[in-house]
């Protein structure tokens, strides 16, 4: 219960409650999404980024599909 009161108090500090209601939090989600996208593009874990792995897996799937079709 104590945590809930603290969270409610923290959420009330965000301006625009009367005009925008719950949608006043949207800018936080846009910034969070942009930060995640930047992280996935630019930060290397080991030798690869998220998009390196995605492109490799996609090309592997396409190759396997072509092999199954007999091309």
C-alpha positions as CSV (number, residue, x, y, z in Angstrom):
1,X,0.0,0.0,0.0
2,X,2.9,2.4,0.8
3,X,4.4,1.8,-2.7
4,X,1.1,2.5,-4.3
5,X,0.7,5.8,-2.6
6,X,4.3,6.8,-3.6
7,X,3.6,5.8,-7.2
8,X,0.3,7.7,-7.3
9,X,2.1,10.8,-5.9
10,X,4.8,10.5,-8.5
11,X,2.3,10.2,-11.3
12,X,0.4,13.2,-10.2
13,X,3.6,15.3,-10.6
14,X,3.4,14.8,-14.4
15,X,1.7,17.9,-15.8
16,X,-1.4,17.9,-18.1
17,X,-3.7,15.6,-16.1
18,X,-6.8,17.8,-16.6
19,X,-6.3,18.5,-20.3
20,X,-4.7,15.2,-21.6
21,X,-5.7,12.6,-19.0
22,X,-3.8,9.4,-19.3
23,X,-2.4,10.4,-22.7
24,X,0.0,12.9,-20.9
25,X,2.4,9.9,-20.6
26,X,2.8,9.4,-24.4
27,X,5.9,11.5,-24.7
28,X,7.7,9.3,-22.2
29,X,6.8,6.2,-24.3
30,X,8.0,7.9,-27.5
31,X,11.3,8.7,-25.9
32,X,11.6,5.2,-24.5
33,X,10.9,3.7,-27.9
34,X,13.4,6.0,-29.6
35,X,16.1,5.1,-27.0
36,X,15.4,1.4,-27.5
37,X,15.7,1.7,-31.3
38,X,19.0,3.6,-31.0
39,X,20.3,1.0,-28.7
40,X,19.4,-1.8,-31.0
41,X,21.0,-0.1,-34.0
42,X,24.2,1.3,-32.4
43,X,25.2,-0.8,-29.4
44,X,27.2,-3.9,-30.1
45,X,26.9,-6.9,-27.8
46,X,29.9,-9.1,-28.7
47,X,30.5,-8.5,-32.4
48,X,26.9,-7.9,-33.5
49,X,24.0,-5.5,-33.1
50,X,20.4,-6.6,-33.1
51,X,19.9,-5.7,-36.7
52,X,23.0,-7.7,-37.8
53,X,21.4,-10.8,-36.2
54,X,18.0,-10.0,-37.7
55,X,19.4,-9.6,-41.3
56,X,21.4,-12.8,-40.9
57,X,18.4,-14.8,-39.7
58,X,16.2,-13.4,-42.5
59,X,18.7,-14.4,-45.2
60,X,19.1,-17.9,-43.6
61,X,15.3,-18.3,-43.7
62,X,15.1,-17.2,-47.4
63,X,17.9,-19.6,-48.3
64,X,16.2,-22.5,-46.6
65,X,12.9,-21.7,-48.4
66,X,14.7,-21.7,-51.7
67,X,16.3,-25.0,-50.9
68,X,13.0,-26.5,-50.0
69,X,11.5,-25.3,-53.3
70,X,14.4,-26.8,-55.2
71,X,15.8,-23.7,-56.8
